[in-house]
């Protein structure tokens, strides 16, 4: 079973209250507390994601996401494509957090580049796309590892390749995630 289908089944099990796995049963122990930072860079947004998961704080999680945010997971393997709006994603993560005793989130950056909208001023050789014509997005690829300790189903480890697209608010100069793209099955 591929990782995305596994994650979808895990989320469904946590939301519905039934379990299809044979999880480990370990004491997760205490975790070090991070600190919420004003999101003046993509790195600080990712730090805030870590804090949100560490504290199981869905409001912090929501604050990392842009109003036009969406989660995307396409599969070339099984044709199961997932696209969640901000409200859907926040609801799913809230249910996951409610069912967890500890959630460890780590993201290691692999690459970074700028993605310009077609109506922006952009340098020669820039990546130009029509999807966000008036904005420049910062595209960062990560290897993401998550350890999820649930109240009812034990421990789950998730290893994924993610692309986060960040946008900077021109009024506040603060960053947020506008797209969380799961690249694991692509």
N, CA and C atoms as a LAMMPS dump frame, in Angstrom:
ITEM: TIMESTEP
0
ITEM: NUMBER OF ATOMS
558
ITEM: BOX BOUNDS ff ff ff
-5.0000000000000000e+02 5.0000000000000000e+02
-5.0000000000000000e+02 5.0000000000000000e+02
-5.0000000000000000e+02 5.0000000000000000e+02
ITEM: ATOMS id mol type element x y z
1 1 1 N 0.865 -1.165 0
2 1 2 C 0 0 0
3 1 3 C 0.913 1.229 0
4 2 1 N 0.665 2.182 -0.9
5 2 2 C 1.555 3.34 -0.959
6 2 3 C 1.296 4.272 0.216
7 3 1 N 2.218 5.203 0.438
8 3 2 C 2.204 6.064 1.63
9 3 3 C 0.971 6.96 1.67
10 4 1 N 0.511 7.439 0.495
11 4 2 C -0.627 8.349 0.496
12 4 3 C -1.908 7.629 0.849
13 5 1 N -2.073 6.443 0.325
14 5 2 C -3.247 5.664 0.678
15 5 3 C -3.189 5.313 2.157
16 6 1 N -1.986 4.995 2.664
17 6 2 C -1.818 4.704 4.092
18 6 3 C -2.227 5.898 4.937
19 7 1 N -1.775 7.095 4.551
20 7 2 C -2.133 8.303 5.305
21 7 3 C -3.627 8.562 5.251
22 8 1 N -4.239 8.351 4.081
23 8 2 C -5.677 8.569 3.951
24 8 3 C -6.437 7.593 4.845
25 9 1 N -5.979 6.337 4.889
26 9 2 C -6.623 5.345 5.738
27 9 3 C -6.437 5.713 7.205
28 10 1 N -5.215 6.165 7.574
29 10 2 C -4.957 6.591 8.95
30 10 3 C -5.88 7.729 9.342
31 11 1 N -5.984 8.74 8.478
32 11 2 C -6.863 9.873 8.781
33 11 3 C -8.31 9.415 8.919
34 12 1 N -8.752 8.554 8.013
35 12 2 C -10.122 8.061 8.083
36 12 3 C -10.353 7.274 9.364
37 13 1 N -9.355 6.455 9.752
38 13 2 C -9.489 5.672 10.976
39 13 3 C -9.557 6.575 12.198
40 14 1 N -8.703 7.586 12.24
41 14 2 C -8.711 8.488 13.384
42 14 3 C -10.008 9.274 13.461
43 15 1 N -10.516 9.685 12.306
44 15 2 C -11.746 10.468 12.283
45 15 3 C -12.95 9.602 12.634
46 16 1 N -12.981 8.376 12.111
47 16 2 C -14.146 7.525 12.326
48 16 3 C -14.086 6.744 13.628
49 17 1 N -12.883 6.593 14.197
50 17 2 C -12.768 5.87 15.459
51 17 3 C -12.503 4.389 15.286
52 18 1 N -12.267 3.917 14.059
53 18 2 C -11.935 2.51 13.857
54 18 3 C -10.494 2.396 13.404
55 19 1 N -9.899 1.237 13.622
56 19 2 C -8.479 1.065 13.318
57 19 3 C -8.266 -0.126 12.405
58 20 1 N -7.43 0.04 11.39
59 20 2 C -7.104 -1.045 10.472
60 20 3 C -5.64 -1.435 10.569
61 21 1 N -4.899 -0.87 11.514
62 21 2 C -3.481 -1.143 11.661
63 21 3 C -3.22 -1.918 12.943
64 22 1 N -2.017 -2.441 13.056
65 22 2 C -1.529 -3.009 14.313
66 22 3 C -0.425 -2.092 14.801
67 23 1 N -0.771 -1.013 15.481
68 23 2 C 0.216 -0.013 15.854
69 23 3 C 1.108 -0.456 16.994
70 24 1 N 2.228 0.237 17.123
71 24 2 C 3.111 0.063 18.264
72 24 3 C 2.425 0.674 19.476
73 25 1 N 2.769 0.221 20.636
74 25 2 C 2.261 0.868 21.843
75 25 3 C 3.46 1.259 22.693
76 26 1 N 3.834 2.521 22.626
77 26 2 C 4.97 3.039 23.358
78 26 3 C 4.564 4.32 24.057
79 27 1 N 5.269 4.634 25.112
80 27 2 C 5.061 5.897 25.793
81 27 3 C 5.828 6.967 25.03
82 28 1 N 5.143 7.971 24.473
83 28 2 C 5.845 8.962 23.656
84 28 3 C 6.785 9.861 24.448
85 29 1 N 6.583 10.033 25.737
86 29 2 C 7.465 10.875 26.54
87 29 3 C 7.295 12.351 26.225
88 30 1 N 7.937 13.209 27.001
89 30 2 C 7.805 14.652 26.792
90 30 3 C 8.575 15.099 25.55
91 31 1 N 8.147 16.213 24.986
92 31 2 C 8.851 16.774 23.837
93 31 3 C 9.249 18.208 24.151
94 32 1 N 10.353 18.664 23.568
95 32 2 C 10.777 20.04 23.832
96 32 3 C 9.793 21.033 23.211
97 33 1 N 9.533 22.116 23.92
98 33 2 C 8.595 23.121 23.437
99 33 3 C 9.33 24.151 22.587
100 34 1 N 8.74 24.47 21.441
101 34 2 C 9.268 25.517 20.586
102 34 3 C 8.582 26.824 20.916
103 35 1 N 8.854 27.815 20.113
104 35 2 C 8.273 29.127 20.343
105 35 3 C 7.683 29.635 19.032
106 36 1 N 6.454 30.141 19.095
107 36 2 C 5.803 30.739 17.932
108 36 3 C 6.572 32.002 17.552
109 37 1 N 6.838 32.172 16.255
110 37 2 C 7.559 33.346 15.773
111 37 3 C 6.709 34.086 14.746
112 38 1 N 6.885 35.384 14.685
113 38 2 C 6.218 36.15 13.64
114 38 3 C 6.74 35.605 12.304
115 39 1 N 5.854 35.21 11.381
116 39 2 C 6.28 34.524 10.159
117 39 3 C 6.872 35.462 9.091
118 40 1 N 8.05 35.995 9.393
119 40 2 C 8.713 36.925 8.477
120 40 3 C 9.556 36.213 7.423
121 41 1 N 9.563 34.885 7.451
122 41 2 C 10.277 34.088 6.453
123 41 3 C 9.609 32.716 6.366
124 42 1 N 9.814 32.016 5.253
125 42 2 C 9.287 30.647 5.166
126 42 3 C 9.825 29.731 6.269
127 43 1 N 11.096 29.906 6.653
128 43 2 C 11.659 29.087 7.733
129 43 3 C 10.876 29.264 9.028
130 44 1 N 10.444 30.488 9.297
131 44 2 C 9.673 30.74 10.518
132 44 3 C 8.275 30.142 10.422
133 45 1 N 7.708 30.084 9.224
134 45 2 C 6.41 29.422 9.049
135 45 3 C 6.552 27.933 9.364
136 46 1 N 7.619 27.312 8.855
137 46 2 C 7.841 25.892 9.12
138 46 3 C 8.099 25.664 10.61
139 47 1 N 8.84 26.553 11.246
140 47 2 C 9.02 26.458 12.694
141 47 3 C 7.665 26.533 13.392
142 48 1 N 6.799 27.425 12.919
143 48 2 C 5.473 27.553 13.532
144 48 3 C 4.628 26.297 13.323
145 49 1 N 4.812 25.62 12.185
146 49 2 C 4.136 24.333 11.99
147 49 3 C 4.6 23.339 13.051
148 50 1 N 5.908 23.301 13.294
149 50 2 C 6.452 22.408 14.317
150 50 3 C 5.847 22.728 15.681
151 51 1 N 5.756 24.001 16.004
152 51 2 C 5.178 24.42 17.282
153 51 3 C 3.706 24.003 17.342
154 52 1 N 2.97 24.223 16.256
155 52 2 C 1.554 23.866 16.221
156 52 3 C 1.36 22.377 16.484
157 53 1 N 2.145 21.542 15.809
158 53 2 C 2.013 20.101 16.017
159 53 3 C 2.505 19.691 17.399
160 54 1 N 3.602 20.271 17.849
161 54 2 C 4.152 19.934 19.161
162 54 3 C 3.147 20.248 20.273
163 55 1 N 2.47 21.37 20.14
164 55 2 C 1.494 21.778 21.161
165 55 3 C 0.082 21.285 20.86
166 56 1 N -0.07 20.552 19.739
167 56 2 C -1.391 20.09 19.298
168 56 3 C -2.361 21.266 19.286
169 57 1 N -1.906 22.369 18.68
170 57 2 C -2.637 23.63 18.667
171 57 3 C -3.137 23.913 17.254
172 58 1 N -4.402 23.633 17.034
173 58 2 C -4.978 23.781 15.702
174 58 3 C -5.067 25.247 15.258
175 59 1 N -5.2 26.167 16.203
176 59 2 C -5.224 27.59 15.845
177 59 3 C -3.865 28.024 15.287
178 60 1 N -2.785 27.56 15.909
179 60 2 C -1.45 27.856 15.385
180 60 3 C -1.305 27.272 13.979
181 61 1 N -1.799 26.035 13.793
182 61 2 C -1.732 25.402 12.482
183 61 3 C -2.466 26.263 11.446
184 62 1 N -3.688 26.671 11.779
185 62 2 C -4.501 27.498 10.879
186 62 3 C -3.769 28.794 10.52
187 63 1 N -3.073 29.374 11.504
188 63 2 C -2.377 30.638 11.272
189 63 3 C -1.175 30.51 10.33
190 64 1 N -0.714 29.298 10.085
191 64 2 C 0.393 29.079 9.131
192 64 3 C -0.095 29.088 7.684
193 65 1 N -1.4 29.004 7.503
194 65 2 C -1.983 28.832 6.171
195 65 3 C -2.597 30.126 5.657
196 66 1 N -2.393 30.388 4.386
197 66 2 C -2.965 31.544 3.693
198 66 3 C -4.473 31.346 3.536
199 67 1 N -5.219 32.421 3.402
200 67 2 C -6.672 32.314 3.213
201 67 3 C -7.034 31.5 1.973
202 68 1 N -6.201 31.556 0.927
203 68 2 C -6.466 30.806 -0.311
204 68 3 C -5.731 29.466 -0.35
205 69 1 N -5.291 29.007 0.789
206 69 2 C -4.534 27.762 0.918
207 69 3 C -5.314 26.559 0.402
208 70 1 N -4.557 25.595 -0.13
209 70 2 C -5.109 24.27 -0.383
210 70 3 C -4.008 23.226 -0.297
211 71 1 N -4.423 22.022 0.065
212 71 2 C -3.557 20.855 0.137
213 71 3 C -3.84 20.037 -1.1
214 72 1 N -2.782 19.568 -1.749
215 72 2 C -2.934 18.811 -2.982
216 72 3 C -2.095 17.552 -2.907
217 73 1 N -2.695 16.425 -3.252
218 73 2 C -1.972 15.165 -3.309
219 73 3 C -2.46 14.418 -4.545
220 74 1 N -1.611 14.398 -5.552
221 74 2 C -1.946 13.688 -6.8
222 74 3 C -1.206 12.369 -6.816
223 75 1 N -1.799 11.406 -7.48
224 75 2 C -1.141 10.118 -7.597
225 75 3 C -1.117 9.656 -9.038
226 76 1 N 0.072 9.346 -9.513
227 76 2 C 0.203 8.735 -10.839
228 76 3 C 0.051 7.231 -10.73
229 77 1 N 0.017 6.721 -9.499
230 77 2 C -0.035 5.285 -9.263
231 77 3 C -1.468 4.763 -9.242
232 78 1 N -2.334 5.395 -8.45
233 78 2 C -3.673 4.843 -8.251
234 78 3 C -4.805 5.8 -8.618
235 79 1 N -4.477 6.947 -9.199
236 79 2 C -5.476 7.933 -9.631
237 79 3 C -6.374 8.428 -8.501
238 80 1 N -5.871 8.404 -7.272
239 80 2 C -6.602 8.97 -6.144
240 80 3 C -6.012 10.35 -5.886
241 81 1 N -6.7 11.364 -6.34
242 81 2 C -6.233 12.727 -6.145
243 81 3 C -7.012 13.359 -4.992
244 82 1 N -6.296 14.055 -4.126
245 82 2 C -6.91 14.731 -2.989
246 82 3 C -6.638 16.217 -3.13
247 83 1 N -7.67 17.016 -2.937
248 83 2 C -7.515 18.476 -2.906
249 83 3 C -8.409 18.995 -1.786
250 84 1 N -7.765 19.538 -0.742
251 84 2 C -8.503 20.056 0.401
252 84 3 C -8.332 21.557 0.47
253 85 1 N -9.419 22.255 0.714
254 85 2 C -9.374 23.696 0.972
255 85 3 C -8.8 23.916 2.374
256 86 1 N -8.579 25.163 2.722
257 86 2 C -8.066 25.483 4.055
258 86 3 C -9.011 24.958 5.131
259 87 1 N -10.302 25.19 4.983
260 87 2 C -11.251 24.764 6.019
261 87 3 C -11.285 23.24 6.145
262 88 1 N -11.23 22.518 5.022
263 88 2 C -11.212 21.056 5.084
264 88 3 C -9.938 20.549 5.754
265 89 1 N -8.808 21.113 5.368
266 89 2 C -7.526 20.695 5.903
267 89 3 C -7.449 20.973 7.406
268 90 1 N -7.876 22.155 7.816
269 90 2 C -7.847 22.519 9.235
270 90 3 C -8.749 21.582 10.039
271 91 1 N -9.911 21.237 9.501
272 91 2 C -10.829 20.317 10.195
273 91 3 C -10.188 18.936 10.343
274 92 1 N -9.556 18.44 9.291
275 92 2 C -8.921 17.121 9.333
276 92 3 C -7.759 17.112 10.323
277 93 1 N -6.927 18.149 10.286
278 93 2 C -5.798 18.227 11.213
279 93 3 C -6.301 18.383 12.65
280 94 1 N -7.374 19.128 12.852
281 94 2 C -7.947 19.267 14.196
282 94 3 C -8.374 17.903 14.739
283 95 1 N -9.038 17.099 13.911
284 95 2 C -9.444 15.761 14.342
285 95 3 C -8.227 14.884 14.643
286 96 1 N -7.206 15.005 13.828
287 96 2 C -5.974 14.249 14.053
288 96 3 C -5.323 14.67 15.371
289 97 1 N -5.277 15.979 15.614
290 97 2 C -4.69 16.471 16.864
291 97 3 C -5.5 16.032 18.079
292 98 1 N -6.813 16.061 17.968
293 98 2 C -7.661 15.638 19.089
294 98 3 C -7.438 14.167 19.431
295 99 1 N -7.102 13.366 18.421
296 99 2 C -6.878 11.939 18.637
297 99 3 C -5.445 11.597 18.98
298 100 1 N -4.6 12.598 19.177
299 100 2 C -3.175 12.358 19.408
300 100 3 C -2.744 12.813 20.795
301 101 1 N -1.707 12.146 21.299
302 101 2 C -1.083 12.576 22.552
303 101 3 C 0.201 13.336 22.269
304 102 1 N 0.778 13.088 21.106
305 102 2 C 2.017 13.761 20.716
306 102 3 C 2.123 13.689 19.201
307 103 1 N 2.657 14.771 18.61
308 103 2 C 2.811 14.838 17.16
309 103 3 C 4.142 15.534 16.883
310 104 1 N 5.101 14.783 16.383
311 104 2 C 6.428 15.32 16.103
312 104 3 C 6.537 15.55 14.6
313 105 1 N 6.808 16.793 14.207
314 105 2 C 6.881 17.195 12.8
315 105 3 C 8.285 17.71 12.511
316 106 1 N 8.935 17.134 11.517
317 106 2 C 10.253 17.595 11.08
318 106 3 C 10.249 17.756 9.572
319 107 1 N 10.788 18.881 9.109
320 107 2 C 10.873 19.149 7.672
321 107 3 C 12.302 19.565 7.339
322 108 1 N 12.953 18.797 6.474
323 108 2 C 14.307 19.115 6.023
324 108 3 C 14.229 19.654 4.602
325 109 1 N 14.725 20.868 4.42
326 109 2 C 14.657 21.536 3.123
327 109 3 C 15.606 20.874 2.122
328 110 1 N 15.069 20.62 0.914
329 110 2 C 15.854 20.019 -0.165
330 110 3 C 16.201 21.017 -1.261
331 111 1 N 15.265 21.883 -1.614
332 111 2 C 15.499 22.862 -2.679
333 111 3 C 14.554 24.04 -2.51
334 112 1 N 14.895 25.143 -3.184
335 112 2 C 14.084 26.357 -3.105
336 112 3 C 14.219 27.123 -4.416
337 113 1 N 13.102 27.691 -4.888
338 113 2 C 13.153 28.583 -6.051
339 113 3 C 11.932 29.515 -6.031
340 114 1 N 12.026 30.574 -6.806
341 114 2 C 10.931 31.532 -6.915
342 114 3 C 10.074 31.171 -8.111
343 115 1 N 8.766 31.398 -7.988
344 115 2 C 7.806 31.121 -9.048
345 115 3 C 7.002 32.411 -9.257
346 116 1 N 7.144 33.007 -10.421
347 116 2 C 6.532 34.3 -10.694
348 116 3 C 5.227 34.139 -11.464
349 117 1 N 4.258 34.991 -11.123
350 117 2 C 3.044 35.084 -11.912
351 117 3 C 3.35 35.775 -13.229
352 118 1 N 2.564 35.47 -14.246
353 118 2 C 2.844 35.967 -15.603
354 118 3 C 2.779 37.487 -15.719
355 119 1 N 2.078 38.158 -14.809
356 119 2 C 1.964 39.612 -14.866
357 119 3 C 2.953 40.335 -13.947
358 120 1 N 3.831 39.582 -13.295
359 120 2 C 4.84 40.169 -12.415
360 120 3 C 6.077 40.55 -13.228
361 121 1 N 6.852 41.46 -12.685
362 121 2 C 8.181 41.689 -13.244
363 121 3 C 9.06 40.553 -12.766
364 122 1 N 9.774 39.92 -13.678
365 122 2 C 10.585 38.776 -13.294
366 122 3 C 11.906 38.797 -14.052
367 123 1 N 12.934 38.211 -13.45
368 123 2 C 14.253 38.193 -14.081
369 123 3 C 14.313 37.171 -15.218
370 124 1 N 15.279 37.329 -16.094
371 124 2 C 15.5 36.358 -17.171
372 124 3 C 15.712 34.975 -16.571
373 125 1 N 15.106 33.975 -17.198
374 125 2 C 15.269 32.599 -16.749
375 125 3 C 14.383 32.201 -15.588
376 126 1 N 13.514 33.089 -15.155
377 126 2 C 12.637 32.796 -14.012
378 126 3 C 11.557 31.792 -14.398
379 127 1 N 11.06 31.068 -13.402
380 127 2 C 9.911 30.193 -13.577
381 127 3 C 8.677 31.098 -13.557
382 128 1 N 7.889 31.061 -14.65
383 128 2 C 6.708 31.913 -14.781
384 128 3 C 5.493 31.017 -15.003
385 129 1 N 4.434 31.264 -14.241
386 129 2 C 3.227 30.44 -14.305
387 129 3 C 1.977 31.315 -14.391
388 130 1 N 0.9 30.783 -14.963
389 130 2 C -0.347 31.56 -15.039
390 130 3 C -1.233 31.443 -13.802
391 131 1 N -0.981 30.484 -12.906
392 131 2 C -1.88 30.201 -11.786
393 131 3 C -2.029 31.349 -10.792
394 132 1 N -1.032 32.127 -10.599
395 132 2 C -1.096 33.267 -9.678
396 132 3 C -0.448 34.456 -10.388
397 133 1 N -1.198 35.074 -11.302
398 133 2 C -0.63 36.047 -12.239
399 133 3 C 0.042 37.263 -11.615
400 134 1 N -0.376 37.694 -10.444
401 134 2 C 0.156 38.928 -9.856
402 134 3 C 1.026 38.712 -8.625
403 135 1 N 1.408 37.473 -8.369
404 135 2 C 2.171 37.183 -7.158
405 135 3 C 3.416 36.361 -7.468
406 136 1 N 4.431 36.584 -6.638
407 136 2 C 5.604 35.72 -6.664
408 136 3 C 5.481 34.786 -5.47
409 137 1 N 5.604 33.486 -5.721
410 137 2 C 5.558 32.497 -4.657
411 137 3 C 6.943 31.895 -4.486
412 138 1 N 7.287 31.586 -3.277
413 138 2 C 8.533 30.905 -2.981
414 138 3 C 8.21 29.42 -2.839
415 139 1 N 8.859 28.592 -3.644
416 139 2 C 8.587 27.157 -3.682
417 139 3 C 9.738 26.429 -2.988
418 140 1 N 9.407 25.687 -1.947
419 140 2 C 10.423 24.988 -1.166
420 140 3 C 10.037 23.509 -1.071
421 141 1 N 10.985 22.646 -1.433
422 141 2 C 10.774 21.203 -1.333
423 141 3 C 11.405 20.694 -0.04
424 142 1 N 10.661 19.825 0.639
425 142 2 C 11.08 19.284 1.923
426 142 3 C 10.928 17.767 1.947
427 143 1 N 11.741 17.141 2.753
428 143 2 C 11.484 15.781 3.202
429 143 3 C 10.843 15.948 4.579
430 144 1 N 9.629 15.426 4.723
431 144 2 C 8.866 15.602 5.958
432 144 3 C 8.726 14.258 6.661
433 145 1 N 9.077 14.252 7.939
434 145 2 C 8.886 13.081 8.789
435 145 3 C 7.983 13.471 9.936
436 146 1 N 6.992 12.617 10.191
437 146 2 C 6.059 12.863 11.275
438 146 3 C 5.936 11.6 12.116
439 147 1 N 6.006 11.77 13.42
440 147 2 C 5.711 10.699 14.366
441 147 3 C 4.414 11.103 15.051
442 148 1 N 3.411 10.271 14.886
443 148 2 C 2.097 10.583 15.434
444 148 3 C 1.757 9.534 16.478
445 149 1 N 1.601 9.974 17.725
446 149 2 C 1.247 9.092 18.829
447 149 3 C -0.233 9.319 19.119
448 150 1 N -1.053 8.32 18.815
449 150 2 C -2.497 8.48 18.978
450 150 3 C -2.962 7.93 20.318
451 151 1 N -4.104 8.413 20.748
452 151 2 C -4.683 7.967 22.019
453 151 3 C -5.187 6.528 21.927
454 152 1 N -5.702 6.154 20.776
455 152 2 C -6.347 4.85 20.644
456 152 3 C -5.608 3.851 19.762
457 153 1 N -4.758 4.331 18.856
458 153 2 C -4.229 3.436 17.831
459 153 3 C -2.72 3.271 17.845
460 154 1 N -2.023 3.839 18.823
461 154 2 C -0.575 3.668 18.902
462 154 3 C 0.177 4.713 18.106
463 155 1 N 1.364 4.326 17.665
464 155 2 C 2.277 5.245 16.984
465 155 3 C 2.311 4.974 15.477
466 156 1 N 2.379 6.07 14.725
467 156 2 C 2.515 5.98 13.267
468 156 3 C 3.652 6.885 12.833
469 157 1 N 4.429 6.4 11.891
470 157 2 C 5.518 7.187 11.324
471 157 3 C 5.211 7.448 9.859
472 158 1 N 5.334 8.702 9.459
473 158 2 C 5.041 9.111 8.093
474 158 3 C 6.302 9.751 7.513
475 159 1 N 6.657 9.356 6.304
476 159 2 C 7.817 9.908 5.596
477 159 3 C 7.319 10.333 4.214
478 160 1 N 7.393 11.645 3.92
479 160 2 C 6.84 12.159 2.669
480 160 3 C 7.75 13.208 2.056
481 161 1 N 7.546 13.442 0.776
482 161 2 C 8.218 14.518 0.058
483 161 3 C 7.16 15.57 -0.238
484 162 1 N 7.397 16.78 0.267
485 162 2 C 6.406 17.846 0.182
486 162 3 C 6.975 19.074 -0.505
487 163 1 N 6.099 19.76 -1.173
488 163 2 C 6.43 21.057 -1.747
489 163 3 C 5.5 22.061 -1.088
490 164 1 N 6.087 23.026 -0.402
491 164 2 C 5.304 24.11 0.178
492 164 3 C 5.506 25.324 -0.708
493 165 1 N 4.407 25.988 -1.043
494 165 2 C 4.496 27.252 -1.762
495 165 3 C 4.071 28.343 -0.786
496 166 1 N 4.984 29.282 -0.586
497 166 2 C 4.776 30.374 0.354
498 166 3 C 4.473 31.653 -0.409
499 167 1 N 3.619 32.471 0.171
500 167 2 C 3.324 33.778 -0.39
501 167 3 C 3.538 34.811 0.713
502 168 1 N 4.054 35.951 0.303
503 168 2 C 4.321 37.043 1.243
504 168 3 C 3.22 38.089 1.091
505 169 1 N 2.599 38.45 2.19
506 169 2 C 1.554 39.465 2.175
507 169 3 C 2.209 40.829 1.95
508 170 1 N 1.822 41.551 0.896
509 170 2 C 2.474 42.839 0.612
510 170 3 C 2.2 43.919 1.673
511 171 1 N 1.136 43.769 2.445
512 171 2 C 0.807 44.765 3.47
513 171 3 C 1.559 44.516 4.777
514 172 1 N 1.689 43.237 5.166
515 172 2 C 2.293 42.915 6.455
516 172 3 C 3.718 42.383 6.335
517 173 1 N 4.121 41.975 5.115
518 173 2 C 5.418 41.334 4.865
519 173 3 C 5.566 40.008 5.606
520 174 1 N 4.444 39.361 5.932
521 174 2 C 4.462 38.07 6.603
522 174 3 C 4.152 36.962 5.603
523 175 1 N 4.785 35.814 5.8
524 175 2 C 4.611 34.67 4.912
525 175 3 C 3.569 33.709 5.449
526 176 1 N 2.971 32.963 4.534
527 176 2 C 2.078 31.861 4.886
528 176 3 C 2.147 30.834 3.761
529 177 1 N 1.665 29.638 4.052
530 177 2 C 1.646 28.568 3.049
531 177 3 C 0.367 28.706 2.245
532 178 1 N 0.512 28.815 0.946
533 178 2 C -0.656 28.91 0.071
534 178 3 C -0.956 27.556 -0.573
535 179 1 N 0.068 26.699 -0.697
536 179 2 C -0.12 25.354 -1.256
537 179 3 C 0.793 24.387 -0.537
538 180 1 N 0.222 23.282 -0.08
539 180 2 C 0.973 22.157 0.488
540 180 3 C 0.764 21.028 -0.5
541 181 1 N 1.785 20.723 -1.273
542 181 2 C 1.691 19.748 -2.347
543 181 3 C 2.462 18.489 -1.943
544 182 1 N 1.73 17.386 -1.779
545 182 2 C 2.345 16.103 -1.444
546 182 3 C 2.91 15.5 -2.73
547 183 1 N 4.231 15.41 -2.806
548 183 2 C 4.914 14.879 -4.005
549 183 3 C 5.291 13.41 -3.865
550 184 1 N 4.899 12.781 -2.778
551 184 2 C 5.344 11.429 -2.475
552 184 3 C 5.041 10.442 -3.598
553 185 1 N 3.874 10.515 -4.188
554 185 2 C 3.488 9.55 -5.223
555 185 3 C 3.58 10.076 -6.635
556 186 1 N 4.289 11.173 -6.817
557 186 2 C 4.406 11.724 -8.167
558 186 3 C 5.736 11.374 -8.772
